[in-house]
């Protein structure tokens, strides 16, 4: 062994062995939104997520992405996707803790909030979250076909992960996906060309292509196709009741920027067997609830990524020294870190408020359903827009150490743009918010009832609410071109209202002065002077060494 050339000093210890649920904003929202009973389960999952084993699974699943096997050694078509074992460990943990469809089988108030909190803390790998999220979202859409739901819902809500291509009814648990996007239409699913031909036995045969079908080894898919009566939703199994494989062929896997542990494929239906879900011609309306739930998960997933990146940045700054002081003690770095915490906490708080609305809407609360209709669209737009900016700034806090794969930061940075694209990119989400306001005036009333419950508590918030009301009252002829501006303002006043009511004063004051009072620069780390930033930064390392 050669002689030592230098001493290793001033290095940051690995961020392992902690509890990712040590998030004051998350724990407070869990209780506030009616899921106090789930704290122990959330804590247990948080300890798993912060442990070395789970983080190693995430690393391996990313490092060894899935591979497509189209044919066996004899030339028979098999259409299999092979995953690293780490991926299956991640899936088994997520399903075992009910992150998928378990809330639909749980009558306790707050079941959807508990599931959302678990989704937030199980933040080790975003790729496997895709089939988890889609399984969660399939159930209410499938209920449009009660006979199909009766067969499949008990297995979709099972907490047993049972991979492998077998007849769905023979498995201990099912995972589901959706198959909507086609190359010529993208978000415009009404331009789909896949055909659905009715059969005498009540089934249909699908022929066509899908440009993006994630998690193609799922057991079931909800797909959109053109039936004689128009665009219709269908249930498409990978394996038919007689044990044969359905004619759903995997053409290739996408080579993606991020989300690499999850397989996303292009597929062709070649006379594939399917069963109708809902009426012919009502496909978009049937599947819209599934889209709303996956949009909720986009918001949750972004909030989770923000929190992970922010905690990593603060952890680094607490242990790294430069120019004679720890980074966390330096005023400009504290400004950056505090700004990251404020953005992260605003995202977590609104995401869990939406989970609470989802829970209450599922129990028949029409007011909460109306609030969610608009609040989800504006929050999906804005929170998912903020994710990449937070990840980039957090990565920069680590300097060159954050740019290397070993830090885990590049994986977060690659992941977050997807959540702004999935289930409708920025323009689609913004226009959907306008559509909600135009078609469902009750959603606007419910939204402002929520926001104005904090009236008088902060002058910046009051002024911002007045401003957005003025924007909405302006000439409707140019409302579409102003859509992003309006939706951003709506999202910010909602976040501000929630923080004023529920967050510590230091966090709420920083948010309102910067985001609503506009005393803020064009980058994170430009909070105004005079704020108490110490308590803000501390919220990122509660309970951590």
SEVEX-513242 format. One record per residue (C-alpha): residue number from 0; residue in one letter; x, y, z. Coordinates in nm, 3 decimals. Last residue first. Example, Ala and Ser with C-alpha at 12.3 -4.5 7.8 and 13.67 -1.06 7.14 Angstrom:
BEGIN
PT num residu      px      py      pz
PT   1      S   1.367  -0.106   0.714
PT   0      A   1.230  -0.450   0.780
# end
This chain:
BEGIN
PT num residu      px      py      pz
PT 544      X  -2.808   1.430   1.340
PT 543      X  -3.167   1.453   1.216
PT 542      X  -3.472   1.492   1.441
PT 541      X  -3.594   1.809   1.271
PT 540      X  -3.352   1.885   0.991
PT 539      X  -3.551   2.076   0.730
PT 538      X  -3.761   2.271   0.980
PT 537      X  -3.439   2.423   1.115
PT 536      X  -3.401   2.633   0.801
PT 535      X  -3.725   2.818   0.876
PT 534      X  -3.646   2.865   1.245
PT 533      X  -3.320   3.043   1.150
PT 532      X  -3.465   3.257   0.871
PT 531      X  -3.631   3.529   1.082
PT 530      X  -3.702   3.783   0.807
PT 529      X  -3.556   4.136   0.805
PT 528      X  -3.395   4.113   0.463
PT 527      X  -3.590   3.998   0.161
PT 526      X  -3.570   3.643   0.026
PT 525      X  -3.345   3.611  -0.278
PT 524      X  -3.217   3.256  -0.229
PT 523      X  -3.427   3.107  -0.508
PT 522      X  -3.392   3.296  -0.834
PT 521      X  -3.574   3.582  -1.007
PT 520      X  -3.565   3.808  -0.707
PT 519      X  -3.814   3.854  -0.426
PT 518      X  -4.008   4.131  -0.260
PT 517      X  -4.308   4.030  -0.473
PT 516      X  -4.549   4.073  -0.181
PT 515      X  -4.714   3.743  -0.275
PT 514      X  -4.416   3.514  -0.341
PT 513      X  -4.159   3.700  -0.131
PT 512      X  -4.336   3.868   0.161
PT 511      X  -4.606   3.601   0.174
PT 510      X  -4.368   3.306   0.174
PT 509      X  -4.124   3.453   0.426
PT 508      X  -4.405   3.557   0.659
PT 507      X  -4.568   3.214   0.639
PT 506      X  -4.243   3.034   0.722
PT 505      X  -4.148   3.257   1.015
PT 504      X  -4.507   3.264   1.140
PT 503      X  -4.514   2.888   1.182
PT 502      X  -4.740   2.712   0.931
PT 501      X  -5.114   2.643   0.954
PT 500      X  -5.327   2.947   0.884
PT 499      X  -5.078   3.173   0.709
PT 498      X  -4.933   2.869   0.532
PT 497      X  -5.269   2.759   0.395
PT 496      X  -5.361   3.107   0.276
PT 495      X  -5.023   3.152   0.109
PT 494      X  -5.049   2.819  -0.072
PT 493      X  -5.394   2.911  -0.202
PT 492      X  -5.280   3.262  -0.292
PT 491      X  -4.985   3.117  -0.482
PT 490      X  -5.187   2.865  -0.679
PT 489      X  -5.440   3.125  -0.790
PT 488      X  -5.162   3.361  -0.895
PT 487      X  -4.994   3.089  -1.099
PT 486      X  -5.328   3.004  -1.259
PT 485      X  -5.383   3.364  -1.366
PT 484      X  -5.036   3.410  -1.515
PT 483      X  -5.047   3.076  -1.692
PT 482      X  -5.389   3.149  -1.840
PT 481      X  -5.317   3.502  -1.965
PT 480      X  -5.326   3.395  -2.332
PT 479      X  -5.645   3.206  -2.255
PT 478      X  -5.803   3.500  -2.075
PT 477      X  -5.764   3.727  -2.377
PT 476      X  -6.131   3.754  -2.470
PT 475      X  -6.232   3.726  -2.105
PT 474      X  -6.156   4.098  -2.052
PT 473      X  -6.060   4.136  -1.686
PT 472      X  -6.268   4.000  -1.395
PT 471      X  -6.037   3.703  -1.339
PT 470      X  -5.732   3.929  -1.327
PT 469      X  -5.908   4.159  -1.079
PT 468      X  -5.986   3.860  -0.856
PT 467      X  -5.619   3.768  -0.881
PT 466      X  -5.518   4.112  -0.763
PT 465      X  -5.761   4.120  -0.471
PT 464      X  -5.628   3.783  -0.354
PT 463      X  -5.271   3.913  -0.384
PT 462      X  -5.351   4.224  -0.178
PT 461      X  -5.506   4.015   0.100
PT 460      X  -5.209   3.778   0.098
PT 459      X  -4.959   4.062   0.119
PT 458      X  -5.162   4.221   0.399
PT 457      X  -5.146   3.908   0.613
PT 456      X  -5.407   3.778   0.858
PT 455      X  -5.696   3.990   0.734
PT 454      X  -5.847   3.718   0.519
PT 453      X  -5.727   3.367   0.607
PT 452      X  -6.066   3.204   0.538
PT 451      X  -6.038   3.395   0.212
PT 450      X  -5.846   3.115   0.042
PT 449      X  -6.094   2.839   0.126
PT 448      X  -6.403   3.042   0.036
PT 447      X  -6.212   3.152  -0.274
PT 446      X  -6.174   2.793  -0.393
PT 445      X  -6.529   2.693  -0.305
PT 444      X  -6.672   2.983  -0.507
PT 443      X  -6.445   2.906  -0.802
PT 442      X  -6.540   2.536  -0.793
PT 441      X  -6.907   2.625  -0.775
PT 440      X  -6.869   2.805  -1.108
PT 439      X  -6.819   2.465  -1.275
PT 438      X  -6.798   2.501  -1.653
PT 437      X  -6.602   2.822  -1.684
PT 436      X  -6.387   2.789  -1.373
PT 435      X  -6.311   2.424  -1.445
PT 434      X  -6.223   2.504  -1.807
PT 433      X  -5.985   2.777  -1.695
PT 432      X  -5.813   2.527  -1.464
PT 431      X  -5.798   2.278  -1.751
PT 430      X  -5.630   2.546  -1.961
PT 429      X  -5.355   2.580  -1.701
PT 428      X  -5.308   2.203  -1.672
PT 427      X  -5.288   2.160  -2.051
PT 426      X  -5.048   2.454  -2.085
PT 425      X  -4.816   2.323  -1.817
PT 424      X  -4.800   1.958  -1.923
PT 423      X  -5.097   1.727  -1.891
PT 422      X  -5.107   1.404  -1.698
PT 421      X  -4.726   1.371  -1.698
PT 420      X  -4.531   1.677  -1.815
PT 419      X  -4.483   1.862  -1.485
PT 418      X  -4.417   1.532  -1.312
PT 417      X  -4.155   1.443  -1.570
PT 416      X  -3.952   1.758  -1.500
PT 415      X  -3.892   1.626  -1.144
PT 414      X  -3.703   1.309  -1.222
PT 413      X  -3.379   1.425  -1.379
PT 412      X  -3.299   1.658  -1.085
PT 411      X  -3.387   1.390  -0.830
PT 410      X  -3.157   1.140  -0.999
PT 409      X  -2.885   1.404  -1.032
PT 408      X  -2.902   1.463  -0.653
PT 407      X  -2.825   1.105  -0.552
PT 406      X  -2.480   1.213  -0.431
PT 405      X  -2.307   0.921  -0.600
PT 404      X  -2.428   1.044  -0.940
PT 403      X  -2.196   1.343  -0.940
PT 402      X  -2.334   1.695  -0.975
PT 401      X  -2.404   1.738  -0.606
PT 400      X  -2.040   1.703  -0.507
PT 399      X  -1.956   1.969  -0.763
PT 398      X  -2.147   2.222  -0.556
PT 397      X  -2.363   2.073  -0.283
PT 396      X  -2.581   2.385  -0.266
PT 395      X  -2.599   2.364  -0.646
PT 394      X  -2.800   2.044  -0.620
PT 393      X  -3.050   2.222  -0.398
PT 392      X  -3.083   2.501  -0.656
PT 391      X  -3.144   2.255  -0.938
PT 390      X  -3.391   2.047  -0.741
PT 389      X  -3.586   2.356  -0.636
PT 388      X  -3.608   2.482  -0.992
PT 387      X  -3.709   2.139  -1.120
PT 386      X  -3.996   2.117  -0.867
PT 385      X  -4.142   2.465  -0.912
PT 384      X  -4.334   2.384  -1.230
PT 383      X  -4.483   2.075  -1.065
PT 382      X  -4.610   2.288  -0.778
PT 381      X  -4.762   2.541  -1.018
PT 380      X  -4.958   2.332  -1.266
PT 379      X  -5.062   2.054  -1.032
PT 378      X  -5.164   2.319  -0.783
PT 377      X  -5.385   2.505  -1.032
PT 376      X  -5.559   2.187  -1.150
PT 375      X  -5.597   2.043  -0.800
PT 374      X  -5.742   2.364  -0.659
PT 373      X  -6.004   2.388  -0.934
PT 372      X  -6.172   2.049  -0.900
PT 371      X  -6.059   2.005  -0.540
PT 370      X  -6.279   2.289  -0.418
PT 369      X  -6.584   2.146  -0.594
PT 368      X  -6.521   1.799  -0.448
PT 367      X  -6.473   1.954  -0.104
PT 366      X  -6.808   2.128  -0.132
PT 365      X  -6.976   1.811  -0.260
PT 364      X  -6.871   1.602   0.040
PT 363      X  -6.977   1.252  -0.068
PT 362      X  -6.725   1.028   0.106
PT 361      X  -6.487   1.027  -0.192
PT 360      X  -6.503   1.408  -0.178
PT 359      X  -6.383   1.393   0.185
PT 358      X  -6.079   1.184   0.098
PT 357      X  -5.997   1.385  -0.213
PT 356      X  -6.027   1.709  -0.016
PT 355      X  -5.785   1.570   0.241
PT 354      X  -5.545   1.469  -0.035
PT 353      X  -5.575   1.823  -0.171
PT 352      X  -5.481   1.965   0.169
PT 351      X  -5.192   1.717   0.169
PT 350      X  -5.061   1.856  -0.158
PT 349      X  -5.114   2.216  -0.042
PT 348      X  -4.904   2.164   0.270
PT 347      X  -4.628   1.968   0.099
PT 346      X  -4.587   2.225  -0.178
PT 345      X  -4.580   2.523   0.059
PT 344      X  -4.332   2.338   0.279
PT 343      X  -4.097   2.274  -0.011
PT 342      X  -4.103   2.633  -0.135
PT 341      X  -4.041   2.768   0.217
PT 340      X  -3.765   2.513   0.280
PT 339      X  -3.589   2.604  -0.044
PT 338      X  -3.609   2.974   0.042
PT 337      X  -3.464   2.901   0.385
PT 336      X  -3.174   2.714   0.229
PT 335      X  -3.095   2.994  -0.016
PT 334      X  -3.115   3.266   0.249
PT 333      X  -2.907   3.056   0.487
PT 332      X  -2.646   3.025   0.211
PT 331      X  -2.631   3.404   0.184
PT 330      X  -2.600   3.450   0.559
PT 329      X  -2.327   3.190   0.626
PT 328      X  -2.399   2.969   0.925
PT 327      X  -2.536   2.681   0.716
PT 326      X  -2.211   2.671   0.521
PT 325      X  -2.009   2.598   0.831
PT 324      X  -1.757   2.870   0.891
PT 323      X  -1.388   2.945   0.822
PT 322      X  -1.410   3.015   0.450
PT 321      X  -1.591   2.690   0.384
PT 320      X  -1.732   2.423   0.614
PT 319      X  -1.957   2.129   0.534
PT 318      X  -2.170   1.950   0.793
PT 317      X  -2.476   2.173   0.829
PT 316      X  -2.465   2.278   0.465
PT 315      X  -2.472   1.918   0.342
PT 314      X  -2.771   1.832   0.560
PT 313      X  -2.946   2.149   0.443
PT 312      X  -2.898   2.055   0.079
PT 311      X  -3.004   1.694   0.132
PT 310      X  -3.315   1.807   0.322
PT 309      X  -3.406   2.039   0.035
PT 308      X  -3.362   1.771  -0.230
PT 307      X  -3.575   1.520  -0.041
PT 306      X  -3.842   1.782   0.035
PT 305      X  -3.861   1.894  -0.325
PT 304      X  -3.883   1.535  -0.447
PT 303      X  -4.170   1.464  -0.208
PT 302      X  -4.352   1.781  -0.309
PT 301      X  -4.310   1.678  -0.672
PT 300      X  -4.446   1.330  -0.600
PT 299      X  -4.744   1.471  -0.412
PT 298      X  -4.831   1.709  -0.696
PT 297      X  -4.788   1.438  -0.960
PT 296      X  -4.985   1.209  -0.728
PT 295      X  -5.277   1.450  -0.729
PT 294      X  -5.253   1.457  -1.107
PT 293      X  -5.273   1.077  -1.098
PT 292      X  -5.595   1.112  -0.904
PT 291      X  -5.742   1.362  -1.146
PT 290      X  -5.649   1.146  -1.445
PT 289      X  -5.827   0.846  -1.293
PT 288      X  -6.130   1.063  -1.232
PT 287      X  -6.119   1.168  -1.598
PT 286      X  -6.132   0.809  -1.726
PT 285      X  -6.507   0.779  -1.760
PT 284      X  -6.556   1.134  -1.885
PT 283      X  -6.290   1.084  -2.149
PT 282      X  -6.433   0.751  -2.260
PT 281      X  -6.795   0.857  -2.283
PT 280      X  -6.851   0.768  -2.651
PT 279      X  -6.953   0.416  -2.566
PT 278      X  -7.078   0.389  -2.210
PT 277      X  -6.866   0.298  -1.910
PT 276      X  -6.581   0.049  -1.898
PT 275      X  -6.593  -0.177  -2.206
PT 274      X  -6.406  -0.505  -2.202
PT 273      X  -6.095  -0.576  -2.407
PT 272      X  -5.942  -0.851  -2.620
PT 271      X  -5.649  -0.744  -2.838
PT 270      X  -5.696  -0.759  -3.215
PT 269      X  -5.338  -0.649  -3.268
PT 268      X  -5.287  -0.380  -3.004
PT 267      X  -4.947  -0.220  -3.049
PT 266      X  -4.724  -0.087  -2.776
PT 265      X  -4.466   0.184  -2.716
PT 264      X  -4.316   0.145  -2.375
PT 263      X  -4.228   0.304  -2.045
PT 262      X  -4.032   0.083  -1.806
PT 261      X  -3.971   0.230  -1.461
PT 260      X  -3.624   0.235  -1.306
PT 259      X  -3.531   0.510  -1.552
PT 258      X  -3.776   0.771  -1.433
PT 257      X  -3.533   1.021  -1.586
PT 256      X  -3.429   1.153  -1.927
PT 255      X  -3.593   0.860  -2.100
PT 254      X  -3.495   0.587  -2.347
PT 253      X  -3.846   0.456  -2.414
PT 252      X  -3.895   0.082  -2.430
PT 251      X  -3.972  -0.082  -2.764
PT 250      X  -4.249  -0.251  -2.962
PT 249      X  -4.433  -0.422  -2.679
PT 248      X  -4.718  -0.626  -2.824
PT 247      X  -5.066  -0.646  -2.675
PT 246      X  -5.239  -0.947  -2.828
PT 245      X  -5.348  -1.090  -2.494
PT 244      X  -5.146  -1.373  -2.353
PT 243      X  -5.325  -1.704  -2.302
PT 242      X  -5.435  -1.816  -1.956
PT 241      X  -5.802  -1.877  -2.038
PT 240      X  -5.903  -1.560  -1.850
PT 239      X  -5.674  -1.349  -2.071
PT 238      X  -5.329  -1.229  -1.969
PT 237      X  -5.218  -0.867  -2.018
PT 236      X  -5.570  -0.747  -1.938
PT 235      X  -5.735  -0.459  -2.127
PT 234      X  -6.019  -0.269  -1.959
PT 233      X  -6.176  -0.023  -2.201
PT 232      X  -6.271   0.345  -2.212
PT 231      X  -6.457   0.480  -2.516
PT 230      X  -6.407   0.740  -2.787
PT 229      X  -6.708   0.727  -3.019
PT 228      X  -7.023   0.519  -3.052
PT 227      X  -6.874   0.271  -3.301
PT 226      X  -6.576   0.235  -3.064
PT 225      X  -6.267   0.455  -3.089
PT 224      X  -6.015   0.352  -2.824
PT 223      X  -5.902   0.462  -2.480
PT 222      X  -5.720   0.217  -2.255
PT 221      X  -5.747   0.120  -1.889
PT 220      X  -5.481  -0.137  -1.829
PT 219      X  -5.456  -0.459  -1.629
PT 218      X  -5.181  -0.689  -1.503
PT 217      X  -4.897  -0.439  -1.518
PT 216      X  -4.592  -0.549  -1.716
PT 215      X  -4.623  -0.242  -1.939
PT 214      X  -4.526  -0.007  -1.654
PT 213      X  -4.574   0.303  -1.868
PT 212      X  -4.768   0.307  -2.193
PT 211      X  -4.660   0.596  -2.411
PT 210      X  -4.712   0.600  -2.789
PT 209      X  -5.009   0.364  -2.804
PT 208      X  -5.093   0.177  -3.124
PT 207      X  -5.395   0.030  -3.300
PT 206      X  -5.637  -0.261  -3.302
PT 205      X  -5.871  -0.340  -3.013
PT 204      X  -6.124  -0.624  -3.008
PT 203      X  -6.433  -0.579  -2.794
PT 202      X  -6.617  -0.799  -2.543
PT 201      X  -6.993  -0.842  -2.518
PT 200      X  -7.002  -1.202  -2.641
PT 199      X  -7.113  -1.097  -2.991
PT 198      X  -6.803  -0.883  -3.038
PT 197      X  -6.768  -0.504  -3.056
PT 196      X  -6.479  -0.359  -3.261
PT 195      X  -6.252  -0.106  -3.090
PT 194      X  -6.022   0.101  -3.312
PT 193      X  -5.707   0.288  -3.207
PT 192      X  -5.716   0.624  -3.388
PT 191      X  -5.684   0.869  -3.101
PT 190      X  -5.750   1.235  -3.190
PT 189      X  -5.986   1.266  -2.893
PT 188      X  -5.679   1.196  -2.681
PT 187      X  -5.542   1.544  -2.745
PT 186      X  -5.264   1.516  -2.487
PT 185      X  -5.047   1.339  -2.745
PT 184      X  -5.246   1.335  -3.068
PT 183      X  -5.052   1.180  -3.356
PT 182      X  -4.826   0.962  -3.141
PT 181      X  -5.098   0.812  -2.925
PT 180      X  -5.147   0.858  -2.551
PT 179      X  -5.412   0.660  -2.363
PT 178      X  -5.284   0.340  -2.205
PT 177      X  -5.338   0.321  -1.833
PT 176      X  -5.189   0.103  -1.566
PT 175      X  -5.287  -0.159  -1.311
PT 174      X  -5.114  -0.375  -1.051
PT 173      X  -5.289  -0.684  -0.914
PT 172      X  -5.273  -0.888  -0.596
PT 171      X  -5.291  -1.251  -0.485
PT 170      X  -5.306  -1.379  -0.842
PT 169      X  -5.530  -1.644  -1.002
PT 168      X  -5.804  -1.400  -1.102
PT 167      X  -5.553  -1.195  -1.302
PT 166      X  -5.444  -1.489  -1.519
PT 165      X  -5.066  -1.496  -1.499
PT 164      X  -4.778  -1.280  -1.613
PT 163      X  -4.551  -1.222  -1.315
PT 162      X  -4.547  -0.996  -1.011
PT 161      X  -4.755  -1.055  -0.695
PT 160      X  -4.734  -0.758  -0.459
PT 159      X  -4.974  -0.829  -0.172
PT 158      X  -5.150  -0.534  -0.012
PT 157      X  -5.475  -0.617  -0.192
PT 156      X  -5.668  -0.316  -0.324
PT 155      X  -5.626  -0.419  -0.690
PT 154      X  -5.717  -0.777  -0.596
PT 153      X  -6.044  -0.680  -0.428
PT 152      X  -6.114  -0.438  -0.717
PT 151      X  -6.080  -0.696  -0.994
PT 150      X  -6.391  -0.913  -0.995
PT 149      X  -6.646  -0.671  -0.850
PT 148      X  -6.494  -0.388  -1.052
PT 147      X  -6.557  -0.575  -1.376
PT 146      X  -6.924  -0.629  -1.293
PT 145      X  -6.959  -0.273  -1.168
PT 144      X  -6.830  -0.116  -1.494
PT 143      X  -6.811   0.256  -1.409
PT 142      X  -6.637   0.128  -1.095
PT 141      X  -6.325   0.090  -1.308
PT 140      X  -6.278   0.466  -1.302
PT 139      X  -6.283   0.469  -0.922
PT 138      X  -6.024   0.188  -0.907
PT 137      X  -5.775   0.296  -1.174
PT 136      X  -5.620   0.588  -0.985
PT 135      X  -5.453   0.393  -0.707
PT 134      X  -5.318   0.141  -0.959
PT 133      X  -5.185   0.431  -1.166
PT 132      X  -4.999   0.575  -0.869
PT 131      X  -4.830   0.249  -0.775
PT 130      X  -4.748   0.184  -1.141
PT 129      X  -4.570   0.523  -1.157
PT 128      X  -4.420   0.519  -0.808
PT 127      X  -4.179   0.251  -0.926
PT 126      X  -3.986   0.522  -1.105
PT 125      X  -3.980   0.778  -0.823
PT 124      X  -3.722   0.605  -0.609
PT 123      X  -3.633   0.673  -0.243
PT 122      X  -3.925   0.900  -0.159
PT 121      X  -4.144   0.677   0.055
PT 120      X  -4.218   0.983   0.274
PT 119      X  -4.454   1.158   0.032
PT 118      X  -4.640   0.846  -0.082
PT 117      X  -4.684   0.755   0.284
PT 116      X  -4.840   1.095   0.349
PT 115      X  -5.070   1.048   0.050
PT 114      X  -5.182   0.705   0.178
PT 113      X  -5.266   0.849   0.515
PT 112      X  -5.455   1.132   0.347
PT 111      X  -5.651   0.883   0.135
PT 110      X  -5.749   0.688   0.446
PT 109      X  -5.846   1.006   0.632
PT 108      X  -6.185   0.884   0.744
PT 107      X  -6.165   0.507   0.797
PT 106      X  -6.354   0.292   0.546
PT 105      X  -6.043   0.130   0.397
PT 104      X  -6.089  -0.070   0.075
PT 103      X  -6.043   0.229  -0.157
PT 102      X  -5.753   0.343   0.060
PT 101      X  -5.553   0.029  -0.039
PT 100      X  -5.518   0.126  -0.405
PT  99      X  -5.142   0.187  -0.425
PT  98      X  -4.944   0.324  -0.132
PT  97      X  -5.089   0.050   0.089
PT  96      X  -4.780  -0.034   0.294
PT  95      X  -4.737  -0.374   0.130
PT  94      X  -4.784  -0.214  -0.212
PT  93      X  -4.494   0.026  -0.155
PT  92      X  -4.271  -0.235   0.006
PT  91      X  -4.337  -0.496  -0.261
PT  90      X  -4.275  -0.239  -0.534
PT  89      X  -3.939  -0.136  -0.389
PT  88      X  -3.829  -0.496  -0.346
PT  87      X  -3.943  -0.567  -0.703
PT  86      X  -3.727  -0.285  -0.834
PT  85      X  -3.428  -0.416  -0.640
PT  84      X  -3.462  -0.749  -0.819
PT  83      X  -3.356  -0.572  -1.142
PT  82      X  -3.638  -0.575  -1.390
PT  81      X  -3.708  -0.783  -1.701
PT  80      X  -3.983  -0.675  -1.938
PT  79      X  -4.158  -0.951  -2.130
PT  78      X  -4.328  -0.938  -2.469
PT  77      X  -4.324  -1.317  -2.519
PT  76      X  -4.337  -1.367  -2.899
PT  75      X  -4.216  -1.710  -2.993
PT  74      X  -3.882  -1.722  -3.174
PT  73      X  -3.752  -2.040  -3.017
PT  72      X  -3.517  -1.862  -2.776
PT  71      X  -3.801  -1.638  -2.651
PT  70      X  -3.915  -1.320  -2.818
PT  69      X  -3.972  -0.952  -2.724
PT  68      X  -3.742  -0.927  -2.423
PT  67      X  -3.731  -0.563  -2.310
PT  66      X  -3.489  -0.443  -2.045
PT  65      X  -3.555  -0.262  -1.719
PT  64      X  -3.298  -0.019  -1.579
PT  63      X  -2.990  -0.136  -1.388
PT  62      X  -2.842   0.181  -1.230
PT  61      X  -3.183   0.319  -1.139
PT  60      X  -3.308   0.000  -0.975
PT  59      X  -2.967  -0.044  -0.811
PT  58      X  -2.964   0.303  -0.656
PT  57      X  -3.323   0.275  -0.534
PT  56      X  -3.257  -0.065  -0.377
PT  55      X  -2.949   0.083  -0.208
PT  54      X  -3.159   0.364  -0.064
PT  53      X  -3.404   0.111   0.071
PT  52      X  -3.129  -0.087   0.243
PT  51      X  -2.947   0.213   0.390
PT  50      X  -3.245   0.343   0.581
PT  49      X  -3.425   0.673   0.535
PT  48      X  -3.708   0.514   0.339
PT  47      X  -3.748   0.238   0.598
PT  46      X  -3.763   0.491   0.881
PT  45      X  -4.025   0.690   0.689
PT  44      X  -4.229   0.374   0.637
PT  43      X  -4.242   0.315   1.011
PT  42      X  -4.328   0.679   1.075
PT  41      X  -4.615   0.670   0.829
PT  40      X  -4.749   0.356   0.994
PT  39      X  -4.722   0.510   1.341
PT  38      X  -4.888   0.835   1.227
PT  37      X  -5.185   0.662   1.061
PT  36      X  -5.445   0.729   1.333
PT  35      X  -5.384   1.102   1.297
PT  34      X  -5.540   1.078   0.952
PT  33      X  -5.803   1.354   0.958
PT  32      X  -5.660   1.637   0.750
PT  31      X  -5.524   1.829   1.050
PT  30      X  -5.344   1.524   1.189
PT  29      X  -5.161   1.442   0.868
PT  28      X  -5.117   1.813   0.800
PT  27      X  -4.918   1.858   1.123
PT  26      X  -4.703   1.554   1.046
PT  25      X  -4.630   1.672   0.694
PT  24      X  -4.540   2.028   0.792
PT  23      X  -4.320   1.910   1.078
PT  22      X  -4.122   1.673   0.853
PT  21      X  -3.950   1.390   1.035
PT  20      X  -4.130   1.150   0.799
PT  19      X  -3.800   1.081   0.621
PT  18      X  -3.674   0.905   0.935
PT  17      X  -3.295   0.884   0.951
PT  16      X  -3.039   0.605   0.914
PT  15      X  -2.883   0.748   0.601
PT  14      X  -2.771   1.094   0.489
PT  13      X  -2.410   1.000   0.432
PT  12      X  -2.161   1.202   0.637
PT  11      X  -2.035   1.529   0.482
PT  10      X  -1.660   1.560   0.438
PT   9      X  -1.446   1.832   0.597
PT   8      X  -1.145   1.603   0.625
PT   7      X  -0.966   1.324   0.438
PT   6      X  -0.595   1.356   0.516
PT   5      X  -0.343   1.364   0.233
PT   4      X  -0.086   1.167   0.033
PT   3      X  -0.102   0.855   0.242
PT   2      X   0.181   0.614   0.164
PT   1      X   0.132   0.344  -0.091
PT   0      X   0.000   0.000   0.000
# end
